[in-house]
Amino acid sequence: MTRAEEIETRLRAAFTPTELVIRNDSAQHAGHAGADGDPTGESHFHVRMRAPAMADLNRLARHRAVHGALGPDLTRDIHALSLDLDA
């Protein structure tokens, strides 16, 4: 399973989003610090998610919730994670 697929699986399980788009931006960062060196690249991601579960959370709490849902094993392997979150 790719990291993008793992991100999707974990976020769907945790938040039941109405919209979830995961974009792998790793190719744009090839050669930069934190890039994993793999030509397929799985180090930089952007997540756009809309989930009713986010309705009562402020921006910081939403980011913390996503990082919690992804878990330390997955977030440790991602150099950059850009989040666009809303209810």
GUMARMI-698364 format. One record per atom (N, C-alpha, C): residue in one letter; z, x, y; atom name. Coordinates in pm, whole numbers, always signed. Layout:
BEGIN
{residu=A, z=Z, x=X, y=Y, atome=CA} $
...
! end
This chain:
BEGIN
{residu=M, z=+0, x=+86, y=-118, atome=N} $
{residu=M, z=+0, x=+0, y=+0, atome=CA} $
{residu=M, z=+0, x=+91, y=+124, atome=C} $
{residu=T, z=-85, x=+60, y=+221, atome=N} $
{residu=T, z=-88, x=+137, y=+344, atome=CA} $
{residu=T, z=+33, x=+103, y=+430, atome=C} $
{residu=R, z=+59, x=+187, y=+529, atome=N} $
{residu=R, z=+171, x=+158, y=+620, atome=CA} $
{residu=R, z=+146, x=+29, y=+696, atome=C} $
{residu=A, z=+23, x=+4, y=+737, atome=N} $
{residu=A, z=-9, x=-120, y=+808, atome=CA} $
{residu=A, z=+22, x=-242, y=+720, atome=C} $
{residu=E, z=-12, x=-234, y=+594, atome=N} $
{residu=E, z=+18, x=-344, y=+501, atome=CA} $
{residu=E, z=+169, x=-359, y=+482, atome=C} $
{residu=E, z=+239, x=-248, y=+477, atome=N} $
{residu=E, z=+384, x=-254, y=+461, atome=CA} $
{residu=E, z=+449, x=-313, y=+586, atome=C} $
{residu=I, z=+399, x=-275, y=+703, atome=N} $
{residu=I, z=+450, x=-333, y=+828, atome=CA} $
{residu=I, z=+428, x=-484, y=+826, atome=C} $
{residu=E, z=+308, x=-526, y=+790, atome=N} $
{residu=E, z=+277, x=-670, y=+786, atome=CA} $
{residu=E, z=+367, x=-743, y=+687, atome=C} $
{residu=T, z=+384, x=-690, y=+569, atome=N} $
{residu=T, z=+467, x=-754, y=+467, atome=CA} $
{residu=T, z=+610, x=-773, y=+516, atome=C} $
{residu=R, z=+666, x=-668, y=+574, atome=N} $
{residu=R, z=+805, x=-675, y=+618, atome=CA} $
{residu=R, z=+824, x=-769, y=+737, atome=C} $
{residu=L, z=+729, x=-766, y=+831, atome=N} $
{residu=L, z=+743, x=-853, y=+948, atome=CA} $
{residu=L, z=+721, x=-1000, y=+912, atome=C} $
{residu=R, z=+627, x=-1028, y=+823, atome=N} $
{residu=R, z=+607, x=-1167, y=+779, atome=CA} $
{residu=R, z=+731, x=-1220, y=+708, atome=C} $
{residu=A, z=+791, x=-1137, y=+625, atome=N} $
{residu=A, z=+911, x=-1178, y=+552, atome=CA} $
{residu=A, z=+1029, x=-1203, y=+645, atome=C} $
{residu=A, z=+1042, x=-1121, y=+748, atome=N} $
{residu=A, z=+1158, x=-1131, y=+836, atome=CA} $
{residu=A, z=+1145, x=-1238, y=+943, atome=C} $
{residu=F, z=+1023, x=-1263, y=+993, atome=N} $
{residu=F, z=+1008, x=-1348, y=+1112, atome=CA} $
{residu=F, z=+917, x=-1470, y=+1095, atome=C} $
{residu=T, z=+842, x=-1482, y=+988, atome=N} $
{residu=T, z=+746, x=-1590, y=+970, atome=CA} $
{residu=T, z=+666, x=-1612, y=+1098, atome=C} $
{residu=P, z=+593, x=-1512, y=+1142, atome=N} $
{residu=P, z=+523, x=-1522, y=+1270, atome=CA} $
{residu=P, z=+407, x=-1622, y=+1268, atome=C} $
{residu=T, z=+380, x=-1678, y=+1385, atome=N} $
{residu=T, z=+264, x=-1765, y=+1401, atome=CA} $
{residu=T, z=+140, x=-1681, y=+1432, atome=C} $
{residu=E, z=+161, x=-1560, y=+1479, atome=N} $
{residu=E, z=+52, x=-1465, y=+1503, atome=CA} $
{residu=E, z=+105, x=-1326, y=+1472, atome=C} $
{residu=L, z=+26, x=-1249, y=+1400, atome=N} $
{residu=L, z=+63, x=-1111, y=+1370, atome=CA} $
{residu=L, z=-64, x=-1028, y=+1360, atome=C} $
{residu=V, z=-76, x=-932, y=+1450, atome=N} $
{residu=V, z=-190, x=-842, y=+1451, atome=CA} $
{residu=V, z=-134, x=-700, y=+1451, atome=C} $
{residu=I, z=-178, x=-621, y=+1355, atome=N} $
{residu=I, z=-135, x=-483, y=+1346, atome=CA} $
{residu=I, z=-258, x=-396, y=+1361, atome=C} $
{residu=R, z=-253, x=-309, y=+1459, atome=N} $
{residu=R, z=-367, x=-221, y=+1486, atome=CA} $
{residu=R, z=-323, x=-77, y=+1463, atome=C} $
{residu=N, z=-400, x=-6, y=+1383, atome=N} $
{residu=N, z=-374, x=+135, y=+1358, atome=CA} $
{residu=N, z=-444, x=+216, y=+1466, atome=C} $
{residu=D, z=-367, x=+278, y=+1554, atome=N} $
{residu=D, z=-421, x=+358, y=+1664, atome=CA} $
{residu=D, z=-419, x=+508, y=+1633, atome=C} $
{residu=S, z=-396, x=+545, y=+1511, atome=N} $
{residu=S, z=-378, x=+685, y=+1474, atome=CA} $
{residu=S, z=-498, x=+772, y=+1508, atome=C} $
{residu=A, z=-618, x=+720, y=+1489, atome=N} $
{residu=A, z=-738, x=+799, y=+1516, atome=CA} $
{residu=A, z=-746, x=+844, y=+1661, atome=C} $
{residu=Q, z=-692, x=+764, y=+1751, atome=N} $
{residu=Q, z=-693, x=+799, y=+1893, atome=CA} $
{residu=Q, z=-599, x=+914, y=+1925, atome=C} $
{residu=H, z=-512, x=+949, y=+1831, atome=N} $
{residu=H, z=-410, x=+1051, y=+1855, atome=CA} $
{residu=H, z=-428, x=+1174, y=+1766, atome=C} $
{residu=A, z=-542, x=+1184, y=+1700, atome=N} $
{residu=A, z=-568, x=+1299, y=+1613, atome=CA} $
{residu=A, z=-552, x=+1427, y=+1693, atome=C} $
{residu=G, z=-476, x=+1520, y=+1637, atome=N} $
{residu=G, z=-454, x=+1648, y=+1702, atome=CA} $
{residu=G, z=-335, x=+1650, y=+1797, atome=C} $
{residu=H, z=-279, x=+1534, y=+1827, atome=N} $
{residu=H, z=-163, x=+1527, y=+1916, atome=CA} $
{residu=H, z=-35, x=+1548, y=+1836, atome=C} $
{residu=A, z=+72, x=+1580, y=+1906, atome=N} $
{residu=A, z=+202, x=+1593, y=+1842, atome=CA} $
{residu=A, z=+237, x=+1462, y=+1773, atome=C} $
{residu=G, z=+287, x=+1471, y=+1652, atome=N} $
{residu=G, z=+328, x=+1353, y=+1577, atome=CA} $
{residu=G, z=+219, x=+1293, y=+1491, atome=C} $
{residu=A, z=+96, x=+1334, y=+1513, atome=N} $
{residu=A, z=-13, x=+1286, y=+1427, atome=CA} $
{residu=A, z=+10, x=+1342, y=+1287, atome=C} $
{residu=D, z=-18, x=+1263, y=+1186, atome=N} $
{residu=D, z=+16, x=+1306, y=+1050, atome=CA} $
{residu=D, z=-86, x=+1403, y=+991, atome=C} $
{residu=G, z=-197, x=+1430, y=+1061, atome=N} $
{residu=G, z=-296, x=+1525, y=+1012, atome=CA} $
{residu=G, z=-390, x=+1467, y=+909, atome=C} $
{residu=D, z=-363, x=+1350, y=+861, atome=N} $
{residu=D, z=-449, x=+1283, y=+763, atome=CA} $
{residu=D, z=-566, x=+1219, y=+838, atome=C} $
{residu=P, z=-690, x=+1242, y=+793, atome=N} $
{residu=P, z=-803, x=+1182, y=+864, atome=CA} $
{residu=P, z=-799, x=+1029, y=+867, atome=C} $
{residu=T, z=-733, x=+968, y=+768, atome=N} $
{residu=T, z=-720, x=+822, y=+771, atome=CA} $
{residu=T, z=-613, x=+782, y=+870, atome=C} $
{residu=G, z=-516, x=+867, y=+893, atome=N} $
{residu=G, z=-412, x=+847, y=+995, atome=CA} $
{residu=G, z=-328, x=+724, y=+979, atome=C} $
{residu=E, z=-200, x=+745, y=+967, atome=N} $
{residu=E, z=-105, x=+634, y=+960, atome=CA} $
{residu=E, z=+22, x=+672, y=+1036, atome=C} $
{residu=S, z=+5, x=+712, y=+1161, atome=N} $
{residu=S, z=+119, x=+760, y=+1238, atome=CA} $
{residu=S, z=+143, x=+681, y=+1367, atome=C} $
{residu=H, z=+42, x=+612, y=+1417, atome=N} $
{residu=H, z=+51, x=+539, y=+1544, atome=CA} $
{residu=H, z=+2, x=+395, y=+1524, atome=C} $
{residu=F, z=+87, x=+298, y=+1560, atome=N} $
{residu=F, z=+52, x=+158, y=+1540, atome=CA} $
{residu=F, z=+87, x=+74, y=+1662, atome=C} $
{residu=H, z=+11, x=-34, y=+1678, atome=N} $
{residu=H, z=+41, x=-136, y=+1779, atome=CA} $
{residu=H, z=+59, x=-267, y=+1705, atome=C} $
{residu=V, z=+167, x=-339, y=+1737, atome=N} $
{residu=V, z=+195, x=-469, y=+1674, atome=CA} $
{residu=V, z=+201, x=-576, y=+1782, atome=C} $
{residu=R, z=+121, x=-680, y=+1763, atome=N} $
{residu=R, z=+129, x=-800, y=+1847, atome=CA} $
{residu=R, z=+180, x=-910, y=+1756, atome=C} $
{residu=M, z=+296, x=-965, y=+1792, atome=N} $
{residu=M, z=+355, x=-1068, y=+1708, atome=CA} $
{residu=M, z=+412, x=-1181, y=+1793, atome=C} $
{residu=R, z=+385, x=-1301, y=+1750, atome=N} $
{residu=R, z=+441, x=-1422, y=+1809, atome=CA} $
{residu=R, z=+519, x=-1491, y=+1699, atome=C} $
{residu=A, z=+649, x=-1512, y=+1724, atome=N} $
{residu=A, z=+734, x=-1572, y=+1622, atome=CA} $
{residu=A, z=+844, x=-1653, y=+1689, atome=C} $
{residu=P, z=+862, x=-1778, y=+1648, atome=N} $
{residu=P, z=+969, x=-1860, y=+1703, atome=CA} $
{residu=P, z=+1106, x=-1794, y=+1690, atome=C} $
{residu=A, z=+1125, x=-1711, y=+1589, atome=N} $
{residu=A, z=+1253, x=-1643, y=+1569, atome=CA} $
{residu=A, z=+1288, x=-1551, y=+1686, atome=C} $
{residu=M, z=+1190, x=-1519, y=+1769, atome=N} $
{residu=M, z=+1212, x=-1429, y=+1883, atome=CA} $
{residu=M, z=+1253, x=-1506, y=+2010, atome=C} $
{residu=A, z=+1252, x=-1637, y=+2004, atome=N} $
{residu=A, z=+1271, x=-1720, y=+2124, atome=CA} $
{residu=A, z=+1399, x=-1690, y=+2201, atome=C} $
{residu=D, z=+1508, x=-1669, y=+2133, atome=N} $
{residu=D, z=+1637, x=-1650, y=+2201, atome=CA} $
{residu=D, z=+1674, x=-1503, y=+2221, atome=C} $
{residu=L, z=+1580, x=-1414, y=+2195, atome=N} $
{residu=L, z=+1607, x=-1271, y=+2206, atome=CA} $
{residu=L, z=+1543, x=-1212, y=+2331, atome=C} $
{residu=N, z=+1615, x=-1124, y=+2399, atome=N} $
{residu=N, z=+1554, x=-1054, y=+2512, atome=CA} $
{residu=N, z=+1465, x=-942, y=+2458, atome=C} $
{residu=R, z=+1397, x=-873, y=+2546, atome=N} $
{residu=R, z=+1299, x=-772, y=+2505, atome=CA} $
{residu=R, z=+1361, x=-664, y=+2416, atome=C} $
{residu=L, z=+1474, x=-612, y=+2456, atome=N} $
{residu=L, z=+1540, x=-507, y=+2378, atome=CA} $
{residu=L, z=+1582, x=-559, y=+2241, atome=C} $
{residu=A, z=+1637, x=-677, y=+2236, atome=N} $
{residu=A, z=+1679, x=-735, y=+2108, atome=CA} $
{residu=A, z=+1560, x=-759, y=+2016, atome=C} $
{residu=R, z=+1446, x=-797, y=+2072, atome=N} $
{residu=R, z=+1324, x=-817, y=+1992, atome=CA} $
{residu=R, z=+1280, x=-685, y=+1929, atome=C} $
{residu=H, z=+1280, x=-580, y=+2009, atome=N} $
{residu=H, z=+1241, x=-448, y=+1958, atome=CA} $
{residu=H, z=+1338, x=-402, y=+1849, atome=C} $
{residu=R, z=+1466, x=-421, y=+1873, atome=N} $
{residu=R, z=+1565, x=-382, y=+1773, atome=CA} $
{residu=R, z=+1548, x=-462, y=+1643, atome=C} $
{residu=A, z=+1517, x=-590, y=+1658, atome=N} $
{residu=A, z=+1497, x=-675, y=+1540, atome=CA} $
{residu=A, z=+1378, x=-628, y=+1457, atome=C} $
{residu=V, z=+1270, x=-592, y=+1525, atome=N} $
{residu=V, z=+1152, x=-543, y=+1453, atome=CA} $
{residu=V, z=+1184, x=-412, y=+1382, atome=C} $
{residu=H, z=+1247, x=-320, y=+1452, atome=N} $
{residu=H, z=+1282, x=-192, y=+1389, atome=CA} $
{residu=H, z=+1377, x=-215, y=+1271, atome=C} $
{residu=G, z=+1469, x=-309, y=+1284, atome=N} $
{residu=G, z=+1558, x=-342, y=+1174, atome=CA} $
{residu=G, z=+1484, x=-399, y=+1054, atome=C} $
{residu=A, z=+1387, x=-486, y=+1082, atome=N} $
{residu=A, z=+1308, x=-546, y=+974, atome=CA} $
{residu=A, z=+1221, x=-442, y=+903, atome=C} $
{residu=L, z=+1171, x=-347, y=+979, atome=N} $
{residu=L, z=+1087, x=-243, y=+919, atome=CA} $
{residu=L, z=+1170, x=-145, y=+837, atome=C} $
{residu=G, z=+1293, x=-123, y=+879, atome=N} $
{residu=G, z=+1384, x=-35, y=+805, atome=CA} $
{residu=G, z=+1362, x=+112, y=+835, atome=C} $
{residu=P, z=+1466, x=+191, y=+812, atome=N} $
{residu=P, z=+1460, x=+333, y=+845, atome=CA} $
{residu=P, z=+1358, x=+411, y=+762, atome=C} $
{residu=D, z=+1332, x=+367, y=+639, atome=N} $
{residu=D, z=+1236, x=+439, y=+555, atome=CA} $
{residu=D, z=+1095, x=+431, y=+612, atome=C} $
{residu=L, z=+1059, x=+319, y=+670, atome=N} $
{residu=L, z=+925, x=+303, y=+726, atome=CA} $
{residu=L, z=+917, x=+357, y=+869, atome=C} $
{residu=T, z=+1015, x=+328, y=+951, atome=N} $
{residu=T, z=+1011, x=+375, y=+1090, atome=CA} $
{residu=T, z=+1019, x=+527, y=+1098, atome=C} $
{residu=R, z=+1082, x=+589, y=+1002, atome=N} $
{residu=R, z=+1091, x=+736, y=+998, atome=CA} $
{residu=R, z=+951, x=+798, y=+983, atome=C} $
{residu=D, z=+860, x=+729, y=+914, atome=N} $
{residu=D, z=+727, x=+782, y=+888, atome=CA} $
{residu=D, z=+625, x=+746, y=+996, atome=C} $
{residu=I, z=+665, x=+668, y=+1095, atome=N} $
{residu=I, z=+575, x=+628, y=+1204, atome=CA} $
{residu=I, z=+613, x=+706, y=+1329, atome=C} $
{residu=H, z=+517, x=+774, y=+1387, atome=N} $
{residu=H, z=+545, x=+853, y=+1507, atome=CA} $
{residu=H, z=+554, x=+763, y=+1631, atome=C} $
{residu=A, z=+465, x=+664, y=+1643, atome=N} $
{residu=A, z=+462, x=+578, y=+1760, atome=CA} $
{residu=A, z=+436, x=+434, y=+1717, atome=C} $
{residu=L, z=+518, x=+343, y=+1772, atome=N} $
{residu=L, z=+504, x=+201, y=+1741, atome=CA} $
{residu=L, z=+511, x=+124, y=+1873, atome=C} $
{residu=S, z=+397, x=+72, y=+1915, atome=N} $
{residu=S, z=+388, x=-7, y=+2038, atome=CA} $
{residu=S, z=+405, x=-154, y=+1999, atome=C} $
{residu=L, z=+491, x=-225, y=+2072, atome=N} $
{residu=L, z=+523, x=-364, y=+2035, atome=CA} $
{residu=L, z=+492, x=-459, y=+2151, atome=C} $
{residu=D, z=+421, x=-568, y=+2119, atome=N} $
{residu=D, z=+396, x=-678, y=+2210, atome=CA} $
{residu=D, z=+452, x=-802, y=+2139, atome=C} $
{residu=L, z=+571, x=-843, y=+2179, atome=N} $
{residu=L, z=+645, x=-947, y=+2106, atome=CA} $
{residu=L, z=+675, x=-1065, y=+2196, atome=C} $
{residu=D, z=+664, x=-1185, y=+2139, atome=N} $
{residu=D, z=+696, x=-1307, y=+2212, atome=CA} $
{residu=D, z=+727, x=-1416, y=+2112, atome=C} $
{residu=A, z=+784, x=-1524, y=+2160, atome=N} $
{residu=A, z=+820, x=-1637, y=+2075, atome=CA} $
{residu=A, z=+698, x=-1722, y=+2042, atome=C} $
! end
